[in-house]
Structures are given as structure tokens and as C-alpha cells.
Amino acid sequence: MNAPINTSMTSREWGMLLVLSILWGGSFFFVGIAVAELPTFTIVFLRVGIAALGLHLVMRIMGERMPGGLQVWRAFFAMGFLNNLIPFSLIAWGQSHVESGLASILLATTPLFTVVVAHFLTSDEKLSPGRIAGIVAGIAGVVILIGSDVLSGLGIAFLAHIGLLGAALFYSFSGVFGRRFQRMGITPLATATGQITASSILLLPLALAVDQPWTLALPSLNTWLSIAGLALLSTSLAYVLYFRILATAGATNLLLVTFLIPVSAIILGAAFLSERLEANHFIGMAVIGIGLAAIDGRLVAMLLRTGKRA
């Protein structure tokens, strides 16, 4: 029998979620550098191709073997399509037309899509008043954190905005679909490696046919470093954490990471790019924290316990 999904995450799961948010928050920075010199499918293929090599090396070091069988690899290719090929491509293309801050706020709608998708496609992640309230609070917190100035340009590059929202929708489906790998007895490391390998196979002909990379100028060192960080940190390492959290905490809790990504992006910007934190950043972080607690269930439980004592 499969281990039950924890609707309230453990401290370890919260820790992994925070690390994952930093790794994926950094991806906006890396992509922002790469899009200046490389086209969309080339960036995404390099991201998943290098990540796949890194994960296969880790599997060899850990002594794990890739599972075989048509059913397993059919699931890997479906996951690669839902979780990598489509959303990665939409994000890379969207960031060539939209600033990273606005891209992150649009992707922060992922849990909103996910609670609805999970409600209809799973038996143990149903909508509840607490989760709905938490999602609303979380989105409000992200809006406050990013600031109203960013939202003033919503009429520009309309298709890019739709594309980024589409990436959020695909992430919600992939989060629910990815739960089957635990039921199939596939480890988080093998799952991450399999879906990234499948994505690489799918993306290679697209990159060759559409981008014709042999015609491009040789990228700069900064671009190559950004690709390496995007592949090894924001993809290889991130997906090992992703599938570990997904196996125990479920799709809805896992995709709370999209609320934390803008937070980590601002903190990293303040630490390494001399960007200053404003009052709205701290207010937004606080509101996001309330939303996370409401979805996790601990805030509601604490209020109920307090009410019973009164």
C-alpha cells in the first residue's frame, strides 16, 4: 500500500520546499541572461540535456538503475511533455517579452490551477475552505510583493502573458500526473532522470529544426555559465527535491513553491544585485506566509485549538 499524502507538511518537507524555491527562483535569473543570446528551444534543450547527463551520473554514483518497460517510459515521456517541454518552452519564450518579476507572478497562479485539477483528478486532495482561502491569500501576497508597477504593463505582449499562464496550467497537470511514479515503485531520482531524459529526446529535433543552432554565434561565457546553473542547479537538483516532496506531500502542497519563488528572487536580488527591499516586499512575504499556513492546515488547526481553550 502507498504511503498516505501529508496534507500538513513536516519540517523536513518545508525545508526541501524552501530550497526548491531558491533553485527555481534562480532559474528566472539564468533564463534572463540566456535569452539575450540563444533562442527558446536551444535554451530548453541545453537545460534538459545537460541536466539529464548530470542526473545519469548521480544515478551511477548512487548505484541506482533506470527502470525499463514500455509503461514506465510512456509515463516518463508524458511527464516530460507536461512538466518540461511545454512549460519550459513557454517560460523561456515568455521571458523574451516579459520581465522576470511579471513572469514569476503569472506562474504563481499554479497552485490555483492545481487545487482545482487535483480536486477532480485525485481522491485525497479535495478542495476545502481553508485551501481556497489560502490560495487567495497567497496570490494577493505575490501581487503585493511584486508591486502594482509591474502589473501596469499587462496589455503589452498579451500572448506572452497567456503563454506563462499556460505554463502554470501545465505544471498543475504534471504535479497531479507525477504522483503515479510512487505507485509504480520508481524512486524520486529515477523519476527525475527519466522525465528529463525523455524531454531531451523530444526537444532535440525541435531545437535542430526550428532554431538551427549551428547558424548561431558562439555564446559568451556568462551565457554558458547561466545554462550550466539552469541545468545542474535549477533542473537536476531541483527535480530530485521536486519528486521527493511530491511523493509524500502531494501536488497541491508541492506547488506552493510557486508562491515562494518570487520571495527567493527578491532576496537573491538584494544579496547579489544590490536591489533594495521595500515595505511592500515584507508585507507581501507576510501575506504569502499566511496563505501557506492556511493551505497547509496548521493555521486553521491552531485557531480551532485556541477557540476551544477560550
C-alpha positions in Angstrom: 0.0 0.0 0.0 1.2 3.5 -0.8 2.1 5.9 2.0 -0.7 8.5 2.5 -0.2 12.1 1.4 0.5 14.5 4.2 -1.9 17.5 3.8 0.2 19.2 6.6 3.8 19.1 5.7 6.6 18.1 8.0 9.5 20.4 8.9 11.8 18.4 6.5 9.3 18.8 3.7 9.1 22.6 4.3 12.9 22.8 4.3 13.1 21.0 1.0 10.3 23.3 -0.4 12.3 26.4 0.6 15.5 25.0 -1.1 13.5 24.2 -4.2 12.1 27.7 -4.3 15.6 29.1 -4.3 16.7 26.8 -7.1 13.7 27.6 -9.2 13.8 31.3 -8.3 17.4 31.3 -9.7 16.1 29.9 -13.0 14.5 33.3 -13.8 17.9 34.9 -13.4 19.6 32.3 -15.6 17.0 32.4 -18.3 17.1 36.2 -18.3 20.8 36.0 -19.2 20.4 33.2 -21.8 17.6 34.7 -23.8 19.8 37.6 -24.8 21.9 35.3 -27.0 20.1 32.0 -27.5 16.6 31.1 -28.9 13.9 29.3 -27.0 14.2 25.7 -28.0 18.0 25.8 -27.8 17.9 27.1 -24.2 15.4 24.5 -23.2 17.2 21.6 -24.9 20.5 22.6 -23.3 18.8 22.9 -20.0 17.3 19.4 -20.0 20.1 17.7 -22.0 22.8 18.8 -19.6 20.5 18.1 -16.6 19.9 14.6 -17.9 23.6 13.9 -18.2 24.1 15.2 -14.6 21.3 13.0 -13.2 22.5 9.9 -15.0 26.0 10.5 -13.4 24.4 10.9 -10.0 22.4 7.6 -10.5 25.6 5.8 -11.4 27.3 7.2 -8.3 24.3 6.2 -6.1 24.2 2.7 -7.6 20.7 3.1 -8.9 19.5 1.7 -12.3 17.0 3.2 -14.6 13.7 1.2 -14.8 12.7 -0.4 -18.0 9.4 -1.3 -19.7 7.0 0.4 -22.2 4.6 1.5 -19.5 7.3 3.2 -17.4 8.8 5.1 -20.4 5.4 6.1 -21.7 4.9 7.7 -18.3 8.3 9.4 -18.5 7.6 10.9 -21.9 4.1 12.1 -20.8 5.7 13.7 -17.7 8.5 15.2 -19.8 5.9 16.8 -22.1 3.7 18.1 -19.3 6.5 19.2 -16.9 9.4 20.2 -19.1 8.8 20.6 -22.9 5.7 22.8 -22.8 6.2 24.9 -19.6 10.0 25.4 -20.0 9.5 26.5 -23.6 6.6 28.8 -22.7 8.6 30.4 -19.9 11.8 30.9 -22.0 9.7 32.4 -24.8 7.7 34.5 -22.4 10.7 35.9 -20.7 12.0 37.2 -24.0 8.9 39.5 -24.0 8.0 39.9 -20.3 10.2 40.9 -17.3 11.1 38.2 -14.8 9.0 39.7 -12.0 5.8 39.6 -14.0 6.7 36.1 -15.2 7.0 34.9 -11.6 3.7 36.4 -10.6 1.9 34.8 -13.5 3.5 31.4 -12.6 2.4 31.9 -9.0 -1.1 31.0 -10.2 0.0 27.4 -10.5 -1.5 26.3 -7.1 -4.8 28.0 -8.0 -5.0 25.7 -11.1 -3.7 22.7 -9.1 -6.3 22.7 -6.3 -9.0 22.5 -9.0 -7.2 19.9 -11.1 -6.3 17.8 -8.0 -9.9 18.1 -6.7 -11.2 16.4 -9.9 -8.3 14.0 -10.6 -7.3 12.7 -7.2 -9.2 11.1 -4.3 -7.2 12.6 -1.4 -6.6 16.3 -2.4 -10.0 17.8 -2.4 -10.9 21.5 -2.1 -11.6 22.8 1.3 -12.5 26.3 2.6 -9.1 26.6 4.2 -7.2 25.7 1.0 -9.3 28.1 -1.1 -8.7 31.0 1.4 -5.0 30.1 1.4 -4.7 30.2 -2.3 -6.5 33.6 -2.5 -4.2 35.0 0.3 -1.1 33.6 -1.4 -1.9 35.2 -4.8 -2.7 38.5 -3.0 0.7 38.3 -1.3 2.5 37.7 -4.5 0.8 40.7 -6.1 1.8 42.9 -3.1 5.3 41.6 -3.2 5.9 42.2 -6.9 4.2 45.6 -6.7 1.5 47.4 -8.7 4.0 49.0 -11.1 4.8 45.6 -12.6 1.1 44.9 -13.2 0.6 48.1 -15.2 2.0 46.5 -18.3 -0.4 43.7 -18.7 -1.6 45.0 -22.1 1.9 44.5 -23.6 2.9 41.2 -25.2 -0.5 39.7 -24.5 0.4 36.3 -26.0 3.4 36.1 -23.7 1.2 36.6 -20.7 -1.2 33.9 -21.9 1.8 31.6 -22.6 3.1 32.0 -19.0 -0.4 31.2 -17.6 -0.4 28.2 -19.9 2.9 27.1 -18.3 1.2 27.3 -14.9 -1.7 25.2 -16.1 0.7 22.5 -17.5 2.6 22.5 -14.2 -0.6 21.8 -12.3 -1.4 18.8 -14.5 2.2 17.5 -14.2 2.1 17.8 -10.4 -1.0 15.5 -10.3 0.3 13.2 -13.1 3.6 12.8 -11.3 2.1 11.1 -8.3 1.8 7.8 -10.2 5.6 7.2 -10.1 5.5 6.5 -6.4 2.7 4.0 -7.1 4.9 2.4 -9.8 7.7 1.9 -7.2 10.1 4.3 -9.0 12.4 6.3 -6.8 12.5 10.2 -6.9 16.0 10.2 -8.5 15.0 7.7 -11.2 11.8 9.6 -11.9 13.6 12.9 -12.3 16.2 11.3 -14.5 13.6 9.5 -16.7 11.4 12.5 -17.3 14.4 14.8 -18.1 15.9 12.2 -20.4 12.5 11.9 -22.2 12.3 15.7 -22.5 15.8 15.8 -24.1 14.7 13.3 -26.7 11.6 15.3 -27.5 13.4 18.6 -27.7 16.4 17.7 -29.8 14.5 17.6 -33.2 12.6 20.8 -32.3 15.8 22.7 -31.5 17.5 21.5 -34.7 14.5 22.2 -36.9 13.4 25.5 -35.5 16.5 27.2 -34.1 19.2 25.7 -36.4 21.8 26.2 -33.7 24.7 25.7 -36.0 23.9 29.1 -37.5 24.1 30.9 -34.2 27.0 33.0 -33.0 29.1 31.3 -30.2 27.5 32.3 -26.8 29.5 34.3 -24.3 31.0 32.7 -21.1 28.2 34.3 -19.0 25.6 32.6 -21.1 27.3 29.2 -20.8 27.5 29.7 -17.0 23.9 30.6 -16.9 23.0 27.5 -18.9 25.1 25.3 -16.5 23.4 26.8 -13.5 20.0 26.4 -15.1 20.7 22.8 -16.0 22.5 21.5 -12.9 21.0 23.6 -10.1 17.6 24.7 -11.3 16.8 21.4 -13.1 18.9 18.4 -12.0 19.0 19.1 -8.2 15.6 20.8 -8.2 13.8 17.8 -9.7 15.3 15.4 -7.2 13.7 17.6 -4.5 10.5 18.0 -6.5 9.7 14.3 -6.7 10.7 13.7 -3.1 8.2 16.3 -1.9 5.6 15.1 -4.4 5.7 11.5 -3.2 4.9 12.4 0.4 3.2 15.9 0.5 1.1 15.8 -2.7 0.7 18.0 -5.7 -1.1 20.9 -4.0 1.5 21.3 -1.2 4.4 20.9 -3.6 3.2 23.6 -6.0 3.1 26.1 -3.1 6.7 26.6 -4.2 5.4 29.0 -6.9 4.5 31.4 -4.1 8.0 31.2 -2.6 9.9 31.7 -5.9 9.3 35.5 -6.1 10.3 35.7 -2.4 13.6 33.9 -3.1 14.2 36.0 -6.3 13.9 39.3 -4.3 16.2 38.0 -1.5 18.8 36.9 -4.1 18.5 40.2 -5.9 19.1 42.1 -2.7 22.0 39.9 -1.7 23.9 39.8 -5.1 22.5 42.6 -7.3 22.3 45.4 -4.7 18.5 45.5 -5.1 16.7 47.1 -2.1 13.8 45.5 -0.3 10.8 47.8 0.0 7.9 47.8 2.5 5.6 46.0 0.0 8.1 43.1 -0.1 7.9 42.5 3.6 4.1 42.9 3.6 3.8 40.5 0.6 6.0 37.9 2.3 3.8 38.1 5.4 0.6 37.6 3.4 2.2 34.7 1.5 3.1 33.1 4.8 -0.5 33.3 6.0 -1.7 31.8 2.7 0.8 28.9 3.0 -0.2 28.2 6.6 -3.9 28.2 5.6 -3.3 25.7 2.8 -1.1 23.6 5.0 -3.9 23.4 7.5 -1.8 24.4 10.6 -3.2 27.9 10.8 -6.8 26.6 10.9 -6.0 23.9 13.4 -4.2 26.4 15.6 -7.2 28.8 15.5 -9.6 26.0 16.3 -7.4 24.9 19.3 -7.3 28.5 20.5 -11.1 28.8 20.2 -11.7 25.6 22.2 -9.4 26.9 25.0 -11.2 30.2 25.2 
